Amino acid sequence: MTETFARVAEFALNRTADQMPESAREAAALMMLDTLGIVIAAAPMKAGRIARDTAALLYGTTDPTFSARMLCDGRRVSMAGAAYAAATQTDNLDGHDGYNPTKGHIGVAVIPALFALAERRPDLTGPDALAAVVAGYEIAGRAGIALHATVSDYHTSGAWNALGVVALAARLRRHTEDQLRHGFGIAEYHGPRSQMMREIANPSMLHDGSGWGALVGISASILAERGFTGAPAITVEEDRAVPYWQDLGTFWQIEHQYVKPYPICRWAHAAIDGVRAVMLEHGLSHDQIAHIDIRSFHEAAQLYPGMPQTTSQAQYSLPFAVAVHAVHGRIGVEHISGPGLADPVVGGVLKRVSVNERDRHNARFPTGRWADVRVTTHDGRAFESGDVHARGGPEAPFSREDVIDKFLDFTSAEIGAEAAKKLSATILNQHDAVSRFSDVVTQLHSFYQG
């Protein structure tokens, strides 16, 4: 057992809520709220329906003690199946949190795994649930950074957020250090090392591989629990990975996640925000705009260029997202699905958008996601945004109220405004020592009974 793994195991299995900063636990509550908002908003979408039905077909269990209800559904499947369905559902409404250094997402796998596992822990207190979320984020984030730093391909989040799921599962199921170590090894070995840029070039329901990250993470933990062995995880124990774990327990990555204002690939957000700022400052409407010239980083410039035909393409299209926001002043589920994909006004504005890369923006990626825009009007005026960083991250953070407002905006249409407010309050009350996480679970499932 390496010194690094011993440090990770001590943190994952034994670090209690009161040994974590209040700011980290507050961040965990907000990330839980934000992720659940996307889970709920994504419930009626095609990808989520397919994922839930497939989990019911393929990922059931003969043992009730290993079962869980699927979120936004209620049918019982295996814990791994429930986590898979909710993570896939969430991944396909690209509005969940992320972390710049990992170039990906953690909560999309960790939060669904928490709900799947918590059904077997009715005694789980709110503070302990938040501590488990913190552990999952801290370990997944460092595994992601280590993976990106030691291999040539840019892998999807499922390749590494599976390790965060293992950490959370080991903590909730009271695993030994040895079981945790094998769980890491199994999850890393079987994690979906899929190529992110392949999905960017061909947008589909595959998205960021996080459904499989959640499935693999819980499956690996149960395998380890039952004695299955796995080789030590390279992203944790190899010599090259050691530096990325040195600040575990001193620097809290969970406090540095970004929250997305829009259910669109994060790479497009700076451009959207730049156009938004110019239009607000100068009182412009979309019909006054003759051209929008966007300058950003290489990866952003590779996003889908045309009018999308599917929700997946819409979420990976920078020009479409900019055009939607220019026309509607926001980007909601209705704009990236159904009739929104054929909005002729948006299509007209999209034809007036151009995207190019700039070296200075390339140099800032992935730590920063920058863009600048030039908006030209039909009467010959031109407005520059200057360099803009995407809102919602450490550089331009959302307040607690901003996160709550986003949750209410995304969920009210699905469960009702009053129910959304009640659920928000229950989640944010998990700091209370006498709170029970089962209150959140019960309340969420009550919306989908019958």
N, C-alpha and C positions, 0 to 999 in steps of 0.2 A: 504494500500500500504506500503510495507516494505521499509526501508532505502536503502537496496541493490538494489531493483528494481528501486527506484527513481534515484539512481546513474547510473544504466544501461540505463534507459530511457533517461536521460539527455545526456549521451554519444551517444547513438544510434541515437537520433532524432536531436540533436542540435550541436554536436561538428563539427565545420566547418573544411574545409581543412587547412586553415591557423592556426588552433589551434592544428594541428597534426604535428609531426616532419617531416621534409623533408625526413629523412631516412625511415620513415614509408610509406610515399607516394611513394618513389622510390621502396621500397619493393613491394608495391601493383602493381605498373606498371610491375615489373619483374614477379610477380606471375601470373598476367593476361597474359603476354606474354607466360610464360611457360605452363599454362593451355591450352591456345588456340592452342599451338603447338600440344598438345596431342589430343585435340578435332579434329583438322584437320587430323592428322595422323591416327586417329581411324575411320575416316569417311567410308572407304571402308570395314571395318571389319564386320563380320556377326552380332555381338551383336548390334552394332550401327544401322545397317540396320533394324534389328528386332525392336529395340526401336523406331526408327523414324516411321516405318510403323504402329506400335501399337499405338503410339501417334496420328497418323492421323486417325486410326480406332476408338479409344476410348476416346481421350482427346481433342476433338474439342470444338468449342464454336459457339453460334449463334449470339454473339455480337462482332463486329470487334474491339471495344475498349478494349476488354479483350483478343485479339489474339496477336500472335507473330509468326514470321517465324522461323522454325527450323534451327539451325546452320548446315551448310554443306548439306543443303537440299532445303530450300526455301518454302516448303509447310507451310501454315498457320494452326496453331492449337491454343489451349488456351495457355496463358502464362505458366500455370502450366505444360501443356503437352510439350511445347518447352523446358522448363528447365529440365523436366524429361528425354527427349530424349537425350539432349546434355550431361547431367550428367551421364546417363547410358552408353552412347557411350564412354565418357572419362574414366569412372571407369573400362571399359573392355580393356583399354590399360594402364596397370598399370605403367605409367610413370609420373604421376602428383605429385605435391608437397605434403608434409605432415609435421606434427609437432610431434616430439617425445613424449612430455608429454601426448598428447591425444591418442597416438597409432593409429593415423588415419589421415584423410584428410579433408581439408576445402574448398580449391579452386574448387574442383571437383563439388561442389554444388553451391557455392557462385557466381562463374564466369558465369556459364550458367544462373543462376537466374538474374544476372545483365543484360545480353543480352536480355533475355525475357522481363524484365520489362522496359528496356530503350527505347523500341519502342514507348512507350507511353510518353516518355520524350525527344522529339527532342531538347529541350532547355538545356539538361544536359551538363554541361561543363566537360572538362577532369578532372580538379581538384576535382569537386564534385563527379564524378564517382569513382575516386581513394579513396576519403574519404569514400564513401559508401562501397567500397571493404574493407578498413581498418576496418570499423565498423563491417562488417560481419565476418571477420577473428577474431577480438578480442572477439566477443561475442560467436561465435561458439567454439573457442578454450577453453574458460573458462567453457562453458557448458559441453564440453567433459571431461575436467579434473574433474569437479564436479561429473559427472555421474560415471566415473571410480572409483572415491574415495569413493562413497557412496553406491555402489551395488556390488554384488559378481561376476556377469557375465562380460565378456569382450564383449562389444557390438560394432557393426559395426558403422562406421562414420555417417550413415544416422540417427542413433538414436539421434545425437546431432547437426550435422551440419545444420539440419533443423532450429534450432534457429538462426543461423547466417543468413540464408535466410530470416527469418521473420524480423530480424533487418534491413537488406538491403531493403526489400520490404516496411517496414513501413517508412523508411527514404525517399525512392523515391516516395512513394504515399502519403506522408505528413500525416501520421496517428497521432492520439492523443496518449498520454501516455496510456490511457485506452485501446485503440485498440491494441497497442503494447503488453500490458500485456495479453490480451486475446489471441492474436496471439501466444505468447510464450506458453501459457497454452495449446492451441489446438495442436500446433506442437509437443510439448513434449508428449502429451497424445497419439497422433496418429503416432509419429515417429517410424520407424522400429527398435525396440529393438532386433535385430537379433544377434545371437551368432557368433562372428568372428571365433572362433576356429572350429566351425562346417563347415564353408566355407573352412578353411585351410585343414581340413581333407577330404573334398569332393569338390575340386575346380570346380567352375561352373561360369556361367554368372552373378550370384548373386553378386559376388565380395564384395564390402564394403557397399552395401545398399544405396549408395549416390544418385542414381536416385530417389529413394523413398524419401530420405531426401529433395531433391529439390522440388519434387512434393508436399510433405506434407507442406513444408515451405511456398510456394506461396499459396497453397490452404488455409492454416490456416490464412494467412494474409488477403485474400479476404473474408473469412468467418467472421473474426473479423471486417473488414471494413464494412460489411453489418449487423453487430449487433449480430453475433453468439458469445456466451460466452464460456470461458474455465477456468478451475481451475488454480490458480497460478502455474507457473512452479517450480517444486521441485528443479531442478538444478540451479535455480536463487534465489529462495526465502526461501527455507528451511534453518534452522539454520546451519545444517552441511555444506551447500554450501557457506555460507557467506565468509569464508576465501579465497575462490578461486576467489572472485571478488574484493578484497581489492586493488589490484594493477592496476585495469582498468584505463587507461588513464595515467599511469606513466611507466609501463613496456609494451613494444609493442611486443606482440607475433608474429605479422606478420614479424618482422625482424629476427625471429629465425626459420622460416620454412626451411625444407630441399628441395633441388631440386634433382631429381633423374637423374643420368647419364644413367640408364638403365630402360626399361619398364618392370620391374620385381619387385616382392614384396621386400620392403625395407629390410626385414630381411635377404635377401640373399646378399645384396650389400657389406657388409664388407668382406665376403668370396670371392666374385668376385674381389674386389679391392686387397685383399691379394695375390691372384693368379696372377692377372695382374701385381702387383709390382714385384713379384719374377721373373716372366717371362721376364719383361722388364729389370730388373737389371742384370740378368744373361744371357740374350740373348737366352732364351729357345723357342723352337717351340713345338707345341702340340705333335708331333710324338717322341719327346725325353722323354716325361713324362711317367713314369711307374706307379706312384700313386700320388694322391692328398689327403691328410688327412686334413679335415677341423674341427676345434674346434670352436663352437659358443655357443649361448644361447639356452635355451630349445625350445622356439617358432620357432627359425630358424631350429633347428634339426627336427621339426615336418613337415616341408614343404615336398611336394610331392617327393618321392625318385626315381621314375623310369623315363623311357623315356615317355614323355607326348604324349597323343593322341589328345589333344585339346589345343587351345590357353590358356584357363583358367588354365589348369594343368601346362602348360609351364611357366606361370607367377608366379605360386606358387611352383616352383621346384627349389631348391637350386643347386643340382648336375647338372641339365640340364643347368641352367644359367652359372655356372662355366665352363662347357664343351663347351658351345657355345662361350663364350668369349675366352677360351683357343685356340679354333680352328680359330675363325674369327677376334679376336681382338676388337670386338664390339658386341652389341646386338641390332638389329633393328627389325622392324615389320616383315621383311621377315624371320627372324630366329625363330619367335614364332608363325608362322601361315603357312598354306599351306605346300609346300614341306619341309620347314625348320623343321617341326615336325618329319620328317623321314630321316634326314641327317645321313647317316651311319657313317661318320667320327665323328660327335658329339656323336652318340650313342656309338662308341668305346671308346671315352674318358670318357664318363659318367660312364662306367663300372669300371673305375679306380679311382672313387671318393668315399670317405667315409666321413660321417658326424657324429660328436659326440658333446655332450654339455659339457661345463665346468662351474664350480661354479662361477669363477670370472667373466665370461661373463654374467651369469644369474644375478649376483648381480648388474650389470650395466644397466640392462634393466628395464623400457623402456627409461630412460633418454639417454642411449647410445646403439648403435647397433654394438657390437664388434665381432671380430673373429680373429683367427690366423690360419695359414696354414703351412703345411709341404709338400713340393714338392720333390718327389724322382724321379730321372732319371733312364733310363735303364742301364746306365753305373755305377750306384751305388752312385752317388752324391745325397746329400740331402740339401735342402735350406729351412730355416725358415723365415716367414714373420715378426714374432713378432706380438704383438697385433695391430690390424688395426681397425680404425673406418671408417664407410662408408663415402665416399666423398659426398659433396654437402650440408651438414648441417653446423651448427655453428662451429663445431669442425674442419671441413675441408671445408670451404665455397667455393662455386662457385663465380667467379667474374661476373660482369655485362656482360662481353664479353663471358664468358662461357655459360651463360643463353641464350644469343643471338645465339651463335653457335649451341647450342642444338636445339633451335627453328628452325633454318634454316635447320639443319640436318633432323629433323622430318617432316618438311612441304614441302620441295622443291620437293619431288617426287610427291606430291599430287597437289600442286598449281603452281609449277614452282619456280625456284630460284629467279628470279627478283620480282615476286609477293610477295614471302615470305619476301624479304628484304624490300619492300615497306610497307607491313603490319606491320612488326616489327618496322619500323621507326614511323609509325602513332601511334602505341600503346605507344611507349616510349615518344612520344611527348605530351602525355596527361597532363604532368605537366604544359604546357603552359596555362596561364590564358584565352587566347582567343580560345583554342581548344574546339572542340565539340566531345563528345563521339559518336555522330551519324556518324562521319567520319569513325570510326573503324567499326561500325555496317554495314554501307553501303559498305565499302571496302570488308569486309569479305563475305557478301552475294553476291557481284558481281562475285565471283569465282564460284558460284553454280547456276547461272541463265541459263535458257534454258535447 
